[in-house]
Protein backbone atom coordinates (compact mmCIF):
# COMPACT_ATOMS: atom_id res chain seq x y z
CA UNK A 1 0.00 0.00 0.00
CA UNK A 2 1.18 3.51 -0.82
CA UNK A 3 1.52 5.93 2.10
CA UNK A 4 -0.52 9.14 2.09
CA UNK A 5 2.68 11.19 1.90
CA UNK A 6 3.93 9.26 -1.12
CA UNK A 7 0.52 9.41 -2.82
CA UNK A 8 0.24 13.19 -2.41
CA UNK A 9 3.77 13.60 -3.79
CA UNK A 10 2.99 11.43 -6.83
CA UNK A 11 -0.20 13.38 -7.58
CA UNK A 12 1.47 16.77 -7.14
CA UNK A 13 4.32 15.80 -9.47
CA UNK A 14 1.88 14.47 -12.07
CA UNK A 15 0.49 17.95 -12.72
CA UNK A 16 3.82 19.71 -13.29
CA UNK A 17 4.47 22.34 -14.57
CA UNK A 18 1.23 23.49 -12.94
CA UNK A 19 1.41 23.90 -9.18
CA UNK A 20 -0.77 21.38 -7.40
CA UNK A 21 -1.54 20.95 -3.70
CA UNK A 22 -2.85 17.57 -2.65
CA UNK A 23 -4.15 16.74 0.83
CA UNK A 24 -5.67 13.63 2.34
CA UNK A 25 -7.74 13.90 5.51
CA UNK A 26 -7.86 11.20 8.21
CA UNK A 27 -10.94 9.61 6.60
CA UNK A 28 -9.08 9.06 3.32
CA UNK A 29 -10.78 11.88 1.42
CA UNK A 30 -8.42 13.59 -1.01
CA UNK A 31 -8.55 17.21 -2.16
CA UNK A 32 -6.51 18.39 -5.14
CA UNK A 33 -6.04 22.09 -5.83
CA UNK A 34 -4.67 23.23 -9.19
CA UNK A 35 -3.14 26.70 -9.49
CA UNK A 36 -2.84 29.00 -12.49
CA UNK A 37 0.73 29.02 -13.81
CA UNK A 38 0.74 32.78 -14.49
CA UNK A 39 -1.11 34.17 -11.47
CA UNK A 40 -0.55 31.37 -8.93
CA UNK A 41 -4.22 31.73 -7.98
CA UNK A 42 -6.30 28.65 -7.32
CA UNK A 43 -7.85 27.60 -10.61
CA UNK A 44 -9.68 24.36 -9.81
CA UNK A 45 -10.34 22.22 -6.76
CA UNK A 46 -11.33 18.58 -6.86
CA UNK A 47 -12.61 17.39 -3.47
CA UNK A 48 -14.06 14.20 -2.08
CA UNK A 49 -11.77 11.80 -3.95
CA UNK A 50 -11.57 8.44 -2.17
CA UNK A 51 -7.82 8.00 -1.69
CA UNK A 52 -8.28 4.49 -0.28
CA UNK A 53 -8.98 3.26 -3.82
CA UNK A 54 -5.63 4.59 -5.11
CA UNK A 55 -3.52 1.60 -4.12
CA UNK A 56 -1.80 0.91 -7.44
CA UNK A 57 -0.10 2.86 -10.18
CA UNK A 58 -2.89 2.24 -12.68
CA UNK A 59 -5.54 3.71 -10.35
CA UNK A 60 -3.41 6.80 -9.74
CA UNK A 61 -2.71 7.20 -13.47
CA UNK A 62 -6.43 6.89 -14.27
CA UNK A 63 -7.26 9.56 -11.69
CA UNK A 64 -4.62 11.95 -13.06
CA UNK A 65 -5.72 11.37 -16.66
CA UNK A 66 -9.35 12.00 -15.75
CA UNK A 67 -8.54 15.20 -13.89
CA UNK A 68 -6.28 16.43 -16.71
CA UNK A 69 -9.19 15.92 -19.11
CA UNK A 70 -11.52 17.87 -16.81
CA UNK A 71 -8.95 20.68 -16.63
CA UNK A 72 -8.63 20.69 -20.44
CA UNK A 73 -12.42 20.90 -20.84
CA UNK A 74 -12.63 23.62 -18.20
CA UNK A 75 -10.18 25.74 -20.19
CA UNK A 76 -12.26 25.26 -23.35
CA UNK A 77 -15.47 26.58 -21.74
CA UNK A 78 -14.65 29.93 -20.06
CA UNK A 79 -18.12 31.40 -20.68
CA UNK A 80 -19.77 28.61 -18.66
CA UNK A 81 -17.72 29.12 -15.50
CA UNK A 82 -18.44 32.77 -14.71
CA UNK A 83 -18.93 33.13 -10.99
CA UNK A 84 -18.17 29.53 -10.05
CA UNK A 85 -14.73 30.36 -8.63
CA UNK A 86 -13.27 27.27 -10.26
CA UNK A 87 -14.62 24.94 -7.61
CA UNK A 88 -15.42 21.38 -8.51
CA UNK A 89 -16.56 18.52 -6.35
CA UNK A 90 -15.61 15.06 -7.48
CA UNK A 91 -16.86 11.91 -5.78
C-alpha positions as CSV (number, residue, x, y, z in Angstrom):
1,X,0.0,0.0,0.0
2,X,1.2,3.5,-0.8
3,X,1.5,5.9,2.1
4,X,-0.5,9.1,2.1
5,X,2.7,11.2,1.9
6,X,3.9,9.3,-1.1
7,X,0.5,9.4,-2.8
8,X,0.2,13.2,-2.4
9,X,3.8,13.6,-3.8
10,X,3.0,11.4,-6.8
11,X,-0.2,13.4,-7.6
12,X,1.5,16.8,-7.1
13,X,4.3,15.8,-9.5
14,X,1.9,14.5,-12.1
15,X,0.5,18.0,-12.7
16,X,3.8,19.7,-13.3
17,X,4.5,22.3,-14.6
18,X,1.2,23.5,-12.9
19,X,1.4,23.9,-9.2
20,X,-0.8,21.4,-7.4
21,X,-1.5,20.9,-3.7
22,X,-2.9,17.6,-2.6
23,X,-4.1,16.7,0.8
24,X,-5.7,13.6,2.3
25,X,-7.7,13.9,5.5
26,X,-7.9,11.2,8.2
27,X,-10.9,9.6,6.6
28,X,-9.1,9.1,3.3
29,X,-10.8,11.9,1.4
30,X,-8.4,13.6,-1.0
31,X,-8.5,17.2,-2.2
32,X,-6.5,18.4,-5.1
33,X,-6.0,22.1,-5.8
34,X,-4.7,23.2,-9.2
35,X,-3.1,26.7,-9.5
36,X,-2.8,29.0,-12.5
37,X,0.7,29.0,-13.8
38,X,0.7,32.8,-14.5
39,X,-1.1,34.2,-11.5
40,X,-0.6,31.4,-8.9
41,X,-4.2,31.7,-8.0
42,X,-6.3,28.6,-7.3
43,X,-7.8,27.6,-10.6
44,X,-9.7,24.4,-9.8
45,X,-10.3,22.2,-6.8
46,X,-11.3,18.6,-6.9
47,X,-12.6,17.4,-3.5
48,X,-14.1,14.2,-2.1
49,X,-11.8,11.8,-3.9
50,X,-11.6,8.4,-2.2
51,X,-7.8,8.0,-1.7
52,X,-8.3,4.5,-0.3
53,X,-9.0,3.3,-3.8
54,X,-5.6,4.6,-5.1
55,X,-3.5,1.6,-4.1
56,X,-1.8,0.9,-7.4
57,X,-0.1,2.9,-10.2
58,X,-2.9,2.2,-12.7
59,X,-5.5,3.7,-10.4
60,X,-3.4,6.8,-9.7
61,X,-2.7,7.2,-13.5
62,X,-6.4,6.9,-14.3
63,X,-7.3,9.6,-11.7
64,X,-4.6,11.9,-13.1
65,X,-5.7,11.4,-16.7
66,X,-9.3,12.0,-15.8
67,X,-8.5,15.2,-13.9
68,X,-6.3,16.4,-16.7
69,X,-9.2,15.9,-19.1
70,X,-11.5,17.9,-16.8
71,X,-8.9,20.7,-16.6
72,X,-8.6,20.7,-20.4
73,X,-12.4,20.9,-20.8
74,X,-12.6,23.6,-18.2
75,X,-10.2,25.7,-20.2
76,X,-12.3,25.3,-23.4
77,X,-15.5,26.6,-21.7
78,X,-14.6,29.9,-20.1
79,X,-18.1,31.4,-20.7
80,X,-19.8,28.6,-18.7
81,X,-17.7,29.1,-15.5
82,X,-18.4,32.8,-14.7
83,X,-18.9,33.1,-11.0
84,X,-18.2,29.5,-10.0
85,X,-14.7,30.4,-8.6
86,X,-13.3,27.3,-10.3
87,X,-14.6,24.9,-7.6
88,X,-15.4,21.4,-8.5
89,X,-16.6,18.5,-6.3
90,X,-15.6,15.1,-7.5
91,X,-16.9,11.9,-5.8
